[in-house]
Structures are given as C-alpha cells and as structure tokens.
C-alpha cells in the first residue's frame, strides 16, 4: 500500500533533520516500524468482519452523538490534515514555479496589465498561480475519474525520486558533506529535546504508516485488497483457509513495504541532517522547495535541480490526489453514520464521495493562500495524526480480543508486539503534552 516516499518524508522528515540533526533518528526508526503492527491487525479485522474503519468503530460501546465519539475524533483529525493538503498544493506550486521560471514571468506579466494588485501579490509569491492550477487539475482529474491515465507517470516519478534520494544519501561519504557517524550513533539514544519536539511529533504522526493511512487501510483491503479476495466471512473451513492465506500475503506486503519506506525516509532524514543542517538552511515559507533542492544541487551539481523539482511535484500531487479520494470515502461514511445523510443505494454513496472529493482541493488551496507557510501546515496536520494514533491503536486491540473471528487470530508474538505498539505510541503522545513539555515549548 505504502511503497515509496510521500509528503511526510519529503517535507517533514527533511525539515526535522535540517533543524535537529540526527537527534531524532531513533524516533524515525520507531515511527516506521511500530505502526505496522496496528496496520496489519486492522487489515486482519477487515478480512474478518468485512466492515470499513468507521463502520467498525461505530459498533463500539461508549458515548456517541449520532455516531461514536472516536468517529468524531477522526473528523477533527481529518479536518486538521487538510492543512497538509494545503501545504502539498503550495509546494507543488513552488516546484512548478522553479521548474518553469519563464512561464512564471509570463504569468506575472499578464496580471500587470489588468490586475496590478494581483501582480503585486504574485511577485511576492509566484507559486500562487501554480497552486491554483494544481487545485484545478486535481479537481478535473477527480471529476473525470481519469487519474489512472497519468498514474503510471506519477508513480514512475515518485519511484525515481525515491531511488535518487537513496542513491544520493549513499553517496554522501564521497561528497563535501560526509555523514557524521558519531552523531548517527548518538541519534539512536532515546532523547526528546523540547526545541524540536513539535516537528518530531508531527513526523511521528505522518511518516511510515500515518494515522490517516491506518483509517484508509481497511477500505483498501475491502475494495481492492485482501478482504476482497478472501470473500465474505462464513462458517466454512474454505473461507478460513483463504483468509489465513491472504493474511500471510498481507503481512509479507506490509513488512516489505516497511523496509522500503524506512530506507527512503532515512535517506531524506540523512540528506537533511547532513547537507541542509551543514549549510545552516531551514525549510520554511516560499523558499521551502528551493531549499530542499540544495540537498542535490550542492552535492551532485545543478543538473539535478530540474529532475528533483519535477519529481517533488509528482510526489506531492500524487499524495494530494490520493488523500482527497481517501478522505471523501471516509467522510461519506461519517455523514451516514452520524445521520446527516441516508443512503438507500450504493450509487447514492458513490455520488456523495464524488462530490466531496471535489471540495477538498478547494479547501486546501484556500488554506494555503491564507497561511502561506507549508512547513507549519504539515507539522499541524502531522501532530493531529499523532494524537489520533493511541485512539486507533486502542480500538484495534478491542477488535482483536472482542470482535475478531477466532479462526484467524494472530500468534502470541504478534499480540505482544501489538500491545508494545499501543503502549509506546500512547507514551509518546502523553509525553508530548505533559505540563512540563508545554512549558518548555513556550519558553
């Protein structure tokens, strides 16, 4: 499901490395590994129950206002993650502006003639028109459903950026920015300095398998993945055999994916902590993508700039598109569970999903134009996801012991690992918001 680099790795992991060096290396590794245990158990329960995430949560005991309180927590998290979508919209605009500067000049010239006020704004933030174009393209693809036609191209570019970054990180010892291995070893010691905890907490929520992806994952299992192939649960041994077989495939895919995205995440972190921190560069504002490009141009030459810019734009746009599509499915179910709408046919639900998917790019664009700070927007959305992680992990444990079909229960070792994941994820979240940590952050 999550094979290559996304916005969290490209923007937030690199930002953390540039600002804090290798201090949070342990947290990067922990974040990539520990959430996979929750992911696979959510997938197991989707195979067992045939229910999507919010539908399963709605059957839990506990307070509710139309729907379960955890579903309302998800809604707050989802609304917060639209800030991330806004950051993606803006940084795609930054990438295109830098990749095609002559076009940006022509756009600014067009506005000088008939809208001097707009021209002034664009001269200050030339990525704005590109961000608007990004929004319109996303809406067009979501409206027409024709994204599959360009998915191969965007996927190839994402894979290319991933391999280029991994290769670049491996080549660092032969450049003027060698890896400080003593700092790398020190970064394996657990430490949480207050100065970087906000960004680190955002990284924890978004890298590897983020909280949003944990909610998406059962939908993927039901619509395209393992639950679909296993078939509807019944009392036959044939179903149990199929389910156990697809669970094994799911585990293989999840852990191979974990290895791949851990390597790519570490590559971005190493590039940020070595090259950007070595130059004293920070990722912020309208220069975020331009600063990121220094990871490659300063070490391997100016020829890498256009390759990086186009690849970065593809990474961010792909994540934007898929997030809009995923959020619309979950929000459509939330509206039904809360009683706001009622579906009598599958087509009605599909129509609501389609309309909602068109709204997300617009809100994302408005947020970017309003806040203009993509790095902060990603941290905000990532922190909301990190806060949601203990809740979805706890719900997963409940599904495991109270709802799961006993014929496909996990091994004792996987049970232990799930509990370790829940306790450690919760501990990180509690530490982030202890009174002392808040006081330290306000100093």
Secondary structure, 3 states (H helix, E strand, C coil): CCCCCCHHHHHHHHHHHHHHCCCCHHHHHHHHHHHHHHHHHHHHHHHHHCCCHHHHHCCCCCCECCCEHHHHHHHHHHHHHHHHHHHHHHHHHHHHHHHCHHHHHHHHHHHHHHCHHHHHHHHHCCHHHHHHHHHHHHHHHHHHCCCHHHHHHHHHHHHHHHHHHHHHHHHHHHCCCCCCHHHHHHCCCCCCCHHHHHHHHHHHHHCCCCHHHHHHHHHHHHHCCHHHHHCCCCCCHHHHHHHHHHHHHHHHHHHHHHHHHHHHHHHHHHHHHHHHHHHCCCCCHHHHHHHHHHHHHHHHCCCHHHHHHHHHHHHHHHHHHHHHHHHHHHHHHHHHHCCCCCCCCHHHHHHHHHHHHHHHHHHHHHHHHHHCCHHHHHHHHHHHHHHHHHHHHHHHHHHHHHHCCHHHCCCHHHHHHHHHHHHHHHHHHHHHCCHHHHHHHHC
